[in-house]
Amino acid sequence: MDLLLHLRGFTAVADEMSVSEAALELGVDQPLLSRRLRALERELGVELLDRSRRQIALTPAGAALLPRARHLIDQADHLLRSIRRHDREPFVVAVPSGCDPAPLAGLVALLEEDGVDVRLATTTDEPPESAAWTVEACDPGAATWVTPLGAATAPAASGTATGPVSLSALRPRRAGARDRTQLLALPRDLDDPGDRLRRQADRAGIGPAALRRAPHRLAVAETLAGRGTLICARHEAVTYGLSWSPFVDPVRRGHRLVEQPPVPVPLAAGPVREQALALLGACVGAPEAGAE
């Protein structure tokens, strides 16, 4: 017996208090609807309708079943709508601006190979409810991915890489007027509600006046011009040809995955999901498992 089909017939009769009106509403013959009601009563072992009156009424068992039947039908309808929406709409992945494009391209190729119609968006312009996967900033202690930060400067003439640097080594000199070097941080790191970077800088002897918030491209321009040192992730420095040194101090950026079900079957579990999450981690600059 198709339980949902029979429950739909029962709730329609309960709404109309008439088998003929309910049959008209459902677009079925009255005898067919009557047979479904009898079959439902036999299956449940109770009478749902009091047919002894001129106008039918619900029995106590019918009155008890009605809200449960409505809830079950609502859940089934919601499931159907979700699946149909999933079949029609692309799988939207929202990531922060400034992500490494190469892993994002790899993510698109991976998902398309498995038949997933994927669309990329940024967390700044995509409403959260429209994104199935959203990569959002969070405290590193509760993050899915943790990205080490470092100090980026204009490339040296020799092109040699520099070693790790201490955050305290970036304290501005006291020489004064001739020193135009600024310590710059991207808004995503300096505007953090927890004020993590500001607190770390303060402990390193870098006061609020010495650490300046700068939009991404302007910060890069100041750094390329030799007028600043930019605190950023390695992939951000590489993108713009900056020299980058990791911090000795644990200066980090955290991101987590926010998932809105349903997700395509390949991404529910298994190797494709693991590869996709690894690529998302790479796009925000998180090192691979086991890497330094």
VMD Tcl script that draws the C-alpha trace (Angstrom):
set ca {
  {0.00 0.00 0.00}
  {1.20 3.49 -0.87}
  {0.90 5.02 2.58}
  {1.48 8.61 1.49}
  {-1.09 8.34 -1.29}
  {-3.69 6.99 1.13}
  {-2.86 9.59 3.78}
  {-3.31 12.35 1.21}
  {-6.78 10.99 0.51}
  {-7.60 10.87 4.23}
  {-6.45 14.45 4.89}
  {-8.40 15.70 1.87}
  {-11.57 14.06 3.23}
  {-10.86 15.52 6.68}
  {-10.50 18.98 5.12}
  {-13.68 18.77 3.06}
  {-15.69 16.50 5.39}
  {-16.99 14.97 2.21}
  {-15.65 12.07 0.17}
  {-17.15 13.44 -3.04}
  {-15.67 16.92 -2.54}
  {-12.28 15.44 -1.59}
  {-12.32 13.23 -4.69}
  {-13.03 16.29 -6.84}
  {-10.19 18.17 -5.14}
  {-7.75 15.29 -5.72}
  {-8.93 14.64 -9.28}
  {-9.89 10.98 -8.65}
  {-13.13 9.02 -8.79}
  {-15.17 8.91 -5.58}
  {-15.32 5.07 -5.46}
  {-11.51 4.92 -5.79}
  {-11.05 7.36 -2.91}
  {-13.53 5.40 -0.78}
  {-11.56 2.19 -1.43}
  {-8.34 3.94 -0.41}
  {-9.89 5.10 2.85}
  {-11.10 1.56 3.63}
  {-7.66 0.16 2.79}
  {-6.02 2.68 5.11}
  {-8.39 1.75 7.94}
  {-7.68 -1.95 7.42}
  {-3.93 -1.30 7.43}
  {-4.13 0.71 10.68}
  {-6.73 -1.52 12.28}
  {-9.01 1.40 13.27}
  {-11.94 3.34 11.85}
  {-10.95 6.85 10.87}
  {-14.34 8.16 9.73}
  {-17.73 7.99 11.44}
  {-20.05 7.19 8.55}
  {-23.18 6.68 10.69}
  {-24.13 10.35 10.48}
  {-25.64 12.29 7.63}
  {-22.34 14.19 7.34}
  {-19.20 12.19 7.95}
  {-16.98 13.07 10.91}
  {-13.63 11.99 12.24}
  {-13.51 9.27 14.88}
  {-11.17 9.82 17.88}
  {-8.60 7.69 16.04}
  {-9.02 9.81 12.92}
  {-8.63 13.03 14.89}
  {-5.43 11.65 16.47}
  {-4.03 10.59 13.09}
  {-4.78 13.85 11.23}
  {-1.94 16.08 12.57}
  {0.57 13.23 12.21}
  {-0.60 12.58 8.66}
  {-0.24 16.26 7.78}
  {3.27 16.34 9.25}
  {4.35 13.26 7.29}
  {2.92 14.66 4.04}
  {4.64 18.02 4.65}
  {7.97 16.24 5.21}
  {7.57 14.20 2.04}
  {6.66 17.31 0.01}
  {9.67 19.16 1.41}
  {11.93 16.28 0.44}
  {10.55 16.23 -3.11}
  {10.96 20.00 -3.46}
  {14.56 19.79 -2.22}
  {15.47 17.04 -4.68}
  {13.79 18.82 -7.59}
  {15.50 22.10 -6.66}
  {18.81 20.27 -6.49}
  {18.26 18.79 -9.94}
  {17.46 22.20 -11.44}
  {19.94 24.47 -9.71}
  {23.75 24.49 -9.90}
  {25.85 23.52 -6.90}
  {27.08 26.90 -5.63}
  {30.42 27.05 -3.82}
  {31.07 30.42 -2.15}
  {34.68 31.20 -1.25}
  {36.46 34.28 0.14}
  {37.93 36.75 -2.36}
  {41.65 36.36 -2.89}
  {41.57 32.55 -3.02}
  {44.21 30.74 -5.04}
  {42.62 30.21 -8.48}
  {44.51 27.03 -9.40}
  {42.93 24.77 -6.72}
  {39.54 26.35 -7.49}
  {39.96 25.37 -11.13}
  {40.86 21.86 -9.97}
  {37.69 21.77 -7.86}
  {35.54 22.75 -10.83}
  {37.16 20.06 -13.01}
  {36.72 17.42 -10.30}
  {33.03 18.15 -9.80}
  {32.21 18.46 -13.49}
  {33.87 15.10 -14.10}
  {31.40 13.60 -11.62}
  {28.42 15.28 -13.27}
  {27.98 18.11 -10.75}
  {26.95 21.45 -12.27}
  {29.09 23.74 -10.10}
  {29.11 27.54 -9.91}
  {31.68 29.59 -8.02}
  {30.79 32.69 -6.02}
  {32.41 34.84 -3.37}
  {31.18 35.13 0.19}
  {30.92 38.90 -0.28}
  {28.30 38.87 -3.04}
  {26.41 35.56 -2.69}
  {23.46 35.31 -0.28}
  {24.29 32.50 2.19}
  {21.03 30.62 1.50}
  {21.90 30.20 -2.18}
  {25.27 28.54 -1.55}
  {25.44 24.81 -0.88}
  {29.04 25.10 0.33}
  {30.31 28.30 1.94}
  {33.91 28.76 3.08}
  {33.77 31.37 5.83}
  {36.32 32.92 8.16}
  {36.40 31.69 11.75}
  {38.66 31.29 14.76}
  {41.62 29.02 13.87}
  {40.84 26.89 16.92}
  {37.47 25.90 15.42}
  {38.54 25.86 11.77}
  {38.28 23.21 9.08}
  {41.40 24.75 7.47}
  {44.16 26.81 9.10}
  {46.38 29.01 6.93}
  {49.79 30.18 8.23}
  {50.50 33.86 7.64}
  {53.84 35.51 6.98}
  {55.50 38.75 5.95}
  {55.57 39.75 2.27}
  {57.92 42.38 0.87}
  {58.99 43.69 -2.52}
  {61.12 41.02 -4.24}
  {64.84 41.36 -3.55}
  {67.11 42.08 -6.51}
  {68.90 38.78 -5.92}
  {65.64 36.86 -5.89}
  {66.80 34.77 -2.94}
  {64.22 33.51 -0.49}
  {64.32 34.67 3.10}
  {63.91 32.51 6.18}
  {61.26 32.63 8.89}
  {60.74 35.96 10.59}
  {59.46 36.94 14.00}
  {56.43 39.19 14.25}
  {58.37 41.36 16.69}
  {61.03 41.91 14.01}
  {58.48 43.96 12.08}
  {58.32 46.67 14.72}
  {58.81 50.02 12.98}
  {62.17 51.67 13.45}
  {62.41 54.75 15.58}
  {64.66 56.53 13.08}
  {61.64 58.48 12.09}
  {60.91 60.72 9.20}
  {62.82 58.93 6.44}
  {61.38 55.53 7.22}
  {58.23 55.21 5.14}
  {57.84 51.46 5.62}
  {54.38 50.49 6.86}
  {53.11 47.27 8.36}
  {49.97 46.38 6.40}
  {47.27 43.81 7.02}
  {44.32 42.78 4.88}
  {40.83 43.69 6.18}
  {39.88 40.01 6.53}
  {42.66 39.57 9.11}
  {42.55 42.90 10.91}
  {38.74 43.20 11.10}
  {38.35 39.85 12.82}
  {35.79 40.12 15.68}
  {38.22 38.36 18.02}
  {40.95 40.94 17.25}
  {43.48 38.08 17.12}
  {46.05 39.77 14.88}
  {45.92 43.05 16.80}
  {46.43 41.22 20.09}
  {49.35 39.24 18.69}
  {50.91 42.41 17.28}
  {50.46 44.18 20.59}
  {52.27 41.38 22.41}
  {55.10 41.71 19.87}
  {55.43 45.41 20.65}
  {53.55 46.63 17.56}
  {50.95 49.20 18.55}
  {47.66 49.92 16.74}
  {49.13 52.96 14.99}
  {51.88 50.85 13.39}
  {49.58 48.15 11.96}
  {47.38 49.53 9.20}
  {44.35 48.03 7.51}
  {44.64 48.18 3.72}
  {42.43 46.79 0.93}
  {43.99 43.87 -0.91}
  {45.24 45.52 -4.12}
  {46.29 48.76 -2.43}
  {48.26 46.80 0.17}
  {50.00 44.87 -2.62}
  {50.79 48.11 -4.48}
  {52.33 49.69 -1.37}
  {54.38 46.54 -0.80}
  {55.59 46.31 -4.42}
  {56.62 49.96 -4.18}
  {58.79 49.12 -1.19}
  {56.67 51.23 1.12}
  {55.23 48.42 3.22}
  {55.43 44.92 4.60}
  {52.24 42.96 4.07}
  {50.97 40.28 6.45}
  {49.37 37.66 4.24}
  {49.26 34.00 3.20}
  {51.96 32.52 0.97}
  {49.66 32.03 -2.05}
  {48.66 35.71 -1.91}
  {52.31 36.80 -2.00}
  {53.12 34.38 -4.84}
  {50.19 35.67 -6.92}
  {51.67 39.18 -6.93}
  {55.36 38.25 -7.12}
  {56.20 39.26 -3.55}
  {58.93 37.72 -1.40}
  {57.32 35.86 1.49}
  {58.69 34.69 4.84}
  {56.64 32.57 7.26}
  {56.25 33.80 10.81}
  {58.02 31.99 13.59}
  {55.04 32.99 15.72}
  {51.79 31.05 15.12}
  {50.02 33.82 13.18}
  {47.15 32.08 11.42}
  {43.90 32.53 9.52}
  {41.01 30.10 9.99}
  {38.22 28.99 7.65}
  {35.41 26.49 8.05}
  {32.92 24.81 5.73}
  {29.23 25.64 6.09}
  {27.13 23.06 4.24}
  {23.52 23.45 3.15}
  {21.87 20.10 2.30}
  {21.08 18.44 0.04}
  {24.43 17.92 -1.65}
  {25.08 15.82 -4.77}
  {25.66 12.14 -4.10}
  {29.39 12.23 -5.01}
  {29.91 14.93 -2.35}
  {27.94 13.27 0.44}
  {30.83 10.99 1.40}
  {33.78 9.15 -0.06}
  {36.92 10.02 -2.06}
  {35.37 12.74 -4.25}
  {34.25 14.66 -1.17}
  {37.70 14.26 0.40}
  {39.40 15.54 -2.76}
  {36.98 18.46 -3.02}
  {37.60 19.50 0.58}
  {41.36 19.23 0.09}
  {41.11 21.54 -2.93}
  {39.02 24.02 -0.95}
  {41.67 23.99 1.76}
  {44.37 24.60 -0.83}
  {42.47 27.54 -2.31}
  {42.57 29.36 1.07}
  {46.25 28.49 1.51}
  {46.00 25.71 4.07}
  {48.99 23.35 3.89}
  {48.41 19.71 2.96}
  {48.18 17.19 5.76}
  {51.67 16.46 7.06}
  {53.20 19.52 5.39}
  {55.05 22.12 7.38}
}
mol new
graphics top color blue
foreach p $ca { graphics top sphere $p radius 0.5 }
foreach p [lrange $ca 0 end-1] q [lrange $ca 1 end] { graphics top cylinder $p $q radius 0.2 }
display resetview
